[in-house]
Amino acid sequence: MFKLSLIDRYMLKRVCWPLAGAIVIGMAALLLERLIRLLDLFANRGGPLTLILKMLGNLVPHYLAIAIPAAFFVGILYATLRLSNDSELDVMRASGLSLRRLAAPMLVMAVVLTVASAIILGFLQPYTRYAYRALVYLVTETSWNSAIERGAFFSGFGGKTILIGDIADGGRTLRRIFIQETDEKGNNIALSAQTGELRNDPRTFSLTLVLRDGVRVDSKPDGTGGKASTFKESSLPLEVVAPEPFRENRKESELSLLQLVRAHVEKWPGVDREDVLAEINYRVVRTLTVLFLPLLAIPMGLTSRRQPTSIRIVVGIAILIIYYQLLQFGKDMAENARMSSFLALWVPFFVFALGSTYMFHVANSRLNQDPFAVLFGSIEDCSRWIKGRWASLFRRKRTA
């Protein structure tokens, strides 16, 4: 039975807390930003608010696929910076522990997170992405606001012809309403009201139009026998226009990894092979990238007390963002057949992987060697020059 040593447990403890914190903060920020957009959608379109929880739940795998690599990288980088600043890393290496040995538990964690990323990217994310888009389609296509327009006749709610003079509050408050319908016996019913309010059942999409201060006129099919009555308030159930079924054919991003492979091998009709090949390579590259994140984060975190640590975290995150943007750009180029999937996706991956491995090798083989010393030294020199110029500019303005 495999048993973790004391140093392994200590290193995992130093990494896990920043990793968990970064995942929680990242997921909260991403979901909150999407929640604001969904609330705006429901405010303008209408529909059961309970669907927001379902939609947010379907977004969790998508955001986890983004948050896990970023949080893992930041967690290792932050832990390494703390160990370096506290001189713990120097003591460990001076006692005979190599950097490779200290990184062993982080590499095991990288394997576990790589498997998790493969499951999320390969299977969970495509399924939930399709479910999320289906819910968005359901909300937008069954909403009152998308069905009726101000000042125009509309026939679609159970055979009723409706004319609305003014619409406010996202389609909830109505003014100058006219409704004409025919009952089961063929009699004509005409309703007019000064104001109205649209209400929906929170569990279903059934709508009820509450009319206030109105007049109802009933007449026979030949127009005779008219009878008028007034009312203060009247409720009129509306049958929501049923939308067309959501598309059954899934896009490449909505297919699981196994389905993508089958689509490419069997040449599924309606599926572009270039898009399928680009999607397969994109997911595989993103999954394998997690394995090499510790090899970049650890040497980047080797620093001394005299050097600022915040700039290393900022630069590390910037490198990660640029890399993933390159992968997204490469995927788009491959889908448009402007570049092969190998050149567009695998070349950036190999550069990232080999560069990270080389930096880790340099840091491991040379004690007290900072592979990024030149890079961060140049950044610090540039920062000091900018601060100096800025300070001198303010001194000139004060003396002027």
Number of C-alpha atoms within 10 A of each C-alpha: 3 4 7 11 9 8 14 17 13 13 19 19 13 18 23 18 13 20 24 15 13 20 23 13 12 19 18 13 12 16 16 13 11 15 16 10 12 18 14 12 17 19 15 18 19 24 26 15 14 11 17 18 11 13 21 16 14 22 19 19 22 17 18 21 20 19 20 22 24 21 23 26 28 24 24 28 29 24 23 24 27 19 21 19 20 13 14 13 21 16 13 15 16 12 9 9 14 16 20 17 15 19 20 15 20 24 19 12 19 22 16 14 18 21 16 16 27 19 17 22 25 23 18 20 25 23 19 19 19 20 17 18 15 15 17 17 16 18 21 19 18 20 22 21 17 14 15 19 17 16 14 10 13 17 16 15 18 13 14 18 16 21 21 22 15 15 21 11 9 15 21 19 15 23 20 16 21 18 18 17 17 18 10 6 8 12 14 18 20 17 20 22 24 15 20 23 17 19 18 17 11 13 11 10 20 16 20 17 17 18 24 20 14 20 17 17 15 18 17 15 13 9 10 9 9 11 11 12 10 15 12 10 13 16 14 11 15 17 15 18 16 13 13 10 9 12 10 7 10 13 15 21 20 21 23 20 22 12 15 23 15 13 20 18 10 9 13 12 8 10 16 15 18 16 22 25 20 24 22 22 18 21 20 17 17 21 22 18 19 25 21 22 25 25 26 22 26 26 26 27 25 25 25 16 12 7 13 14 19 11 13 22 19 11 14 19 17 11 13 16 13 11 15 16 12 16 22 15 14 25 25 18 19 25 20 13 13 11 15 18 24 14 13 23 25 18 14 18 22 13 11 19 19 15 15 20 18 16 19 24 16 14 23 21 12 11 13 15 14 20 21 17 13 10 9 19 12 12 15 15 11 12 12 12 12 12 12 11 12 11 11 12 11 11 11 9 8 8 6 6
